[in-house]
Amino acid sequence: MIAYIGTVVLLVGVGFLYGTQYAALGSAGRLVIIGLGVVAGLAAGELVKRVGASGAARRARAAGWTVAAVAAAVWFSQAFVDANVLTQASRYGYQAEPDTSGSIMLGAAFGFVIATVLLWRAGAALLAVVTAALAYITAGWFDNYANYTQTLPSAGVLVTWLVPAVFLAVLSETITSGHERRWAREVLRFAIVVPPTIVALFLSANADGGAFEYFAAVFALAAFGLALARSSAGYAIAGGVTLFIVVNEVGFRHFAQSLGFPVVLIVSGITLFAVAGGLVRLLPRLRRRR
């Protein structure tokens, strides 16, 4: 516990120093203090691991390794930015700073790999959250990098968000298998469905993205099928959340003017009750099938 508290204090100091003295530290100084965060997270995780195999010890180790994974992603991003890896010249004449989205994308990808390794070792839900977040952060920065010099079609943008979902699906069926890793597995399964569905709805507003509303609806409904096939609460909850989002988005976008705002709200409320009722009936069945 003392090591865990010491890690938190160290990270607060590192973050404060990094944020307030960014330019004064220089490239080497920034990498050193971020590296301290990586080392502190890994060390805290190992020290807590040696205490024992209790639930509290496993959670504390997962917290330390989560910090290490995030700090590693920041470290690699900072290193690539300072080395001008995958940077692009500014497309604005008045902006002297280059575009660094490629560097950040590459750093997030390295962080994702490190988080995956730590998730394989620990199997903790908190590490699953960070792994999924870094996967989609990589996709988001890739979109920004690819759109900097030319505009990707909406289908291309959606594909870049489906690729991380495929990786997470593989991880959920491999390194998080087993009863003791069920929470990490369900976190990954939830993350497989929700971000791509939201992105599809966002892209549906584009001129070439009209069909993406149908994709989002099918993706949300498919999550319920996966929930039954894989006995997964993560898929079931993701399906309920995304279906509610889809119904609300479609209703407010297409029918708010014709049917009226109150009618759309009523339909949304009925949908929410239906989703809640379906989950109440579905989740106990999934627990019995485990």
C-alpha positions in Angstrom: 0.0 0.0 0.0 2.9 2.4 0.8 4.4 1.7 -2.6 1.0 2.3 -4.2 0.6 5.6 -2.5 4.1 6.6 -3.4 3.4 5.9 -7.0 0.4 8.2 -7.0 2.4 11.0 -5.3 5.2 10.5 -7.8 2.8 10.7 -10.8 1.2 13.9 -9.5 4.6 15.5 -9.3 5.6 14.2 -12.7 2.4 15.5 -14.3 2.7 18.9 -12.6 6.3 19.2 -13.7 5.6 18.1 -17.3 2.7 20.5 -17.7 4.3 23.6 -16.2 7.9 23.2 -17.4 7.3 21.6 -20.8 9.6 23.9 -22.8 12.2 24.3 -20.1 12.7 20.6 -19.6 13.8 20.0 -23.2 13.4 16.7 -25.0 15.7 14.6 -22.7 14.1 16.0 -19.5 10.6 15.3 -20.7 11.4 11.7 -21.6 13.2 11.2 -18.2 10.2 12.4 -16.1 7.7 10.4 -18.2 10.0 7.4 -17.9 9.8 7.8 -14.2 6.0 7.3 -14.4 6.5 4.1 -16.4 9.1 2.7 -14.0 7.0 3.7 -11.0 3.9 2.0 -12.4 5.7 -1.2 -13.2 7.6 -1.3 -9.9 4.4 -0.6 -7.9 2.7 -3.5 -9.7 5.5 -5.9 -9.0 5.9 -4.9 -5.3 2.2 -5.3 -4.7 2.2 -8.7 -6.5 4.8 -10.0 -4.0 2.5 -9.2 -1.1 0.1 -12.0 -2.1 -2.6 -13.2 -4.4 -5.5 -11.5 -2.7 -8.1 -9.6 -4.6 -6.9 -6.3 -3.3 -3.4 -7.1 -4.3 -4.4 -8.0 -7.8 -6.4 -4.8 -8.2 -3.5 -2.7 -6.9 -1.1 -4.4 -9.3 -3.6 -3.8 -12.2 -3.7 -0.1 -11.2 0.1 0.2 -11.2 0.4 -1.5 -14.5 -2.4 0.6 -16.0 -0.4 3.7 -15.1 2.7 2.1 -16.7 0.8 1.4 -19.9 -0.6 4.9 -20.2 2.8 6.5 -19.3 4.5 4.2 -21.9 2.1 5.5 -24.6 2.9 9.1 -23.6 6.6 8.4 -23.5 6.7 6.9 -27.0 4.5 9.7 -28.4 6.8 12.3 -26.9 9.9 10.5 -28.2 8.4 10.3 -31.7 7.2 14.0 -31.7 10.7 15.1 -30.6 12.3 13.0 -33.3 9.8 14.2 -35.9 8.7 10.7 -36.7 5.7 10.7 -39.1 5.3 14.5 -38.7 3.9 16.5 -41.6 4.5 20.0 -42.7 1.8 22.4 -41.7 -0.8 23.0 -44.4 -1.5 26.5 -43.0 0.9 29.2 -43.9 0.6 31.0 -40.6 1.2 27.8 -38.5 4.9 27.0 -38.0 4.4 23.9 -35.9 4.2 20.6 -37.9 1.4 18.2 -37.6 2.3 15.6 -35.0 -0.8 13.3 -35.3 1.4 10.6 -36.9 3.8 10.6 -34.0 1.0 10.4 -31.4 -0.7 7.6 -33.4 2.5 5.6 -33.4 3.1 6.2 -29.7 -0.5 5.1 -28.9 0.1 1.9 -30.9 3.2 1.1 -28.9 1.2 1.8 -25.7 -1.5 -0.6 -26.9 1.0 -3.4 -27.5 2.4 -2.8 -24.0 -1.0 -2.7 -22.4 -1.9 -6.0 -24.2 1.1 -7.7 -22.8 0.3 -6.5 -19.3 -3.4 -7.5 -19.8 -2.2 -11.0 -20.8 -0.1 -11.2 -17.6 -2.7 -9.8 -15.2 -6.1 -10.3 -16.8 -7.6 -7.3 -15.0 -10.6 -5.3 -16.1 -8.8 -2.0 -15.6 -6.1 -3.0 -18.0 -8.8 -4.1 -20.5 -10.2 -0.5 -20.3 -6.8 1.0 -21.1 -6.1 -1.5 -23.8 -9.4 -0.7 -25.6 -8.9 3.0 -25.1 -5.4 2.9 -26.6 -6.6 0.9 -29.5 -9.3 3.4 -30.4 -6.9 6.4 -29.7 -4.6 4.9 -32.3 -7.5 4.7 -34.8 -8.6 8.3 -34.0 -5.1 9.7 -34.5 -4.7 7.7 -37.7 -7.8 9.3 -39.1 -6.4 12.7 -38.2 -3.1 11.8 -39.8 -4.7 10.5 -43.0 -7.1 13.4 -43.3 -4.4 16.0 -42.9 -3.4 16.1 -46.6 -6.4 14.5 -48.1 -9.9 13.7 -47.0 -10.7 10.0 -46.4 -14.1 8.7 -47.5 -16.5 8.0 -44.7 -16.2 4.3 -45.4 -12.4 4.5 -44.9 -12.8 6.3 -41.6 -15.3 3.6 -40.4 -12.9 0.8 -41.4 -10.1 2.4 -39.3 -12.4 2.1 -36.3 -13.5 -1.4 -37.1 -9.8 -2.7 -37.2 -9.3 -2.0 -33.4 -12.7 -3.8 -32.8 -11.4 -6.9 -34.6 -8.2 -6.8 -32.5 -10.2 -6.5 -29.3 -12.5 -9.3 -30.4 -9.4 -11.6 -30.8 -8.1 -10.5 -27.4 -11.4 -11.2 -25.8 -11.3 -14.8 -27.1 -7.7 -15.5 -26.3 -5.8 -13.8 -23.5 -8.9 -13.1 -21.4 -10.4 -16.5 -21.6 -11.2 -18.2 -18.3 -13.5 -17.6 -15.4 -11.1 -15.5 -13.4 -10.7 -13.1 -16.3 -14.3 -12.7 -17.1 -14.5 -9.0 -16.2 -11.7 -8.1 -18.5 -13.3 -10.1 -21.3 -16.7 -8.4 -20.9 -15.0 -5.0 -20.8 -13.4 -5.8 -24.2 -16.6 -7.1 -25.6 -18.4 -4.0 -24.6 -15.7 -1.9 -26.2 -16.0 -3.9 -29.4 -19.5 -2.6 -30.1 -20.0 0.9 -28.7 -17.2 3.1 -30.3 -17.7 1.8 -33.9 -21.4 2.3 -33.6 -21.1 5.9 -32.4 -18.6 6.6 -35.1 -20.9 5.2 -37.7 -23.7 7.4 -36.5 -21.4 10.4 -36.5 -20.3 9.6 -40.1 -23.9 9.2 -41.2 -24.3 13.0 -41.3 -21.7 13.2 -44.1 -22.8 13.4 -47.7 -21.4 9.9 -48.4 -22.5 8.3 -45.2 -26.2 7.9 -45.4 -26.1 4.1 -45.2 -24.2 4.1 -41.9 -27.3 4.6 -39.9 -28.4 1.1 -41.0 -24.9 -0.2 -40.2 -25.1 1.2 -36.7 -28.6 -0.4 -36.2 -27.5 -3.8 -37.5 -24.3 -3.6 -35.4 -26.3 -2.9 -32.3 -28.7 -5.7 -33.0 -25.9 -8.1 -33.8 -24.5 -7.5 -30.3 -27.5 -9.2 -28.8 -26.9 -12.2 -31.1 -23.3 -12.3 -30.0 -24.5 -12.1 -26.4 -26.5 -15.2 -26.8 -23.9 -17.0 -28.8 -21.0 -16.2 -26.4 -23.1 -16.0 -23.2 -21.7 -12.5 -22.8 -23.1 -9.7 -20.6 -20.7 -7.3 -22.2 -22.2 -7.8 -25.6 -25.7 -7.6 -24.2 -25.1 -4.3 -22.3 -23.3 -2.9 -25.4 -26.2 -3.9 -27.6 -28.7 -2.2 -25.3 -26.7 1.0 -25.0 -26.0 1.3 -28.7 -29.6 0.5 -29.7 -30.9 3.2 -27.4 -28.3 5.7 -29.0 -29.3 4.7 -32.5 -33.0 5.1 -31.9 -32.5 8.5 -30.3 -30.2 9.7 -33.0 -32.4 8.6 -35.9 -35.5 10.0 -34.1 -34.1 13.4 -33.4 -32.4 13.7 -36.8 -35.3 12.6 -39.0 -38.5 12.9 -37.1 -38.2 15.7 -34.6 -39.5 18.2 -37.1 -42.4 16.1 -38.5 -43.6 14.3 -35.4 -42.5 16.8 -32.9 -40.0 16.8 -30.1 -42.3 15.3 -27.4 -43.2 12.3 -29.6 -39.6 11.5 -30.3 -38.9 11.7 -26.5 -41.8 9.3 -25.9 -40.5 6.8 -28.5 -37.0 7.1 -26.9 -38.4 6.4 -23.5 -40.3 3.3 -24.7 -37.1 2.1 -26.4 -35.2 2.5 -23.2 -37.9 0.5 -21.3 -37.8 -2.2 -23.9 -34.0 -2.4 -23.8 -34.0 -2.5 -20.0 -36.7 -5.2 -20.0 -34.7 -7.3 -22.5 -31.6 -7.0 -20.5 -33.4 -8.0 -17.3 -34.6 -11.2 -19.1 -31.3 -11.9 -20.9 -28.6 -11.4 -18.3 -29.9 -14.0 -15.8 -30.0 -16.5 -18.7 -26.4 -15.7 -19.5 -25.3 -16.3 -15.9 -27.0 -19.7 -15.9 -25.2 -20.6 -19.2 -21.7 -19.8 -17.9 
